[in-house]
């Protein structure tokens, strides 16, 4: 799972990435927490679809 800044131009090209605001501590914390608690199938499904 990719956690990416919502300000990065590539973030719109990565629909399965978790977008966060790096200038907002709560947003960053929530994005990282969401990435950590995803189960394995949720983490692998976007990658499998992209390949």
N, C-alpha and C positions, 0 to 999 in steps of 0.2 A: 504494500500500500504506500502510496506517495502522499506526503503532506507538503503542500506548496502554498506559497504566498498568493493571495488573491490579486496582488499587484503585478505578479509575473505575467508577461504576455502569453506564455505557454499555458497558463492555467485554464484558459478557455478551450484549448485543444486537448485537455486531459479531463474529460468529464467524470471519470471514476476516481480522480484524486480528491483528497480532502483539502479544501481551500481554507486558509486561515488568514487573519490580519496579523502580521508579525509585530505591529505596533500596539496591539491590544493583547495584553497578557492573558486575559480570560479566553479570548478567541484562540490563541495559540495553545493554551492549556487544554481547552476542549477538543481541538483538532487532534492533538497528540493522544489524548485519552481515547477518543473515538477510534483512532488507528490501532491502539493497543488492545482494545476490547473486541475488535472484529474477530469472528471465528474464521477458521482456515478457509472454508468455502467462500466466504465473502471476500477474503483477501485474494483468492486465486481466480474467481470468476471474471473480474474485469480484465485480468491479464490474458486469460484463455480466450476471451472474446476478441481481444486486440491482435492476437497472433494468427 
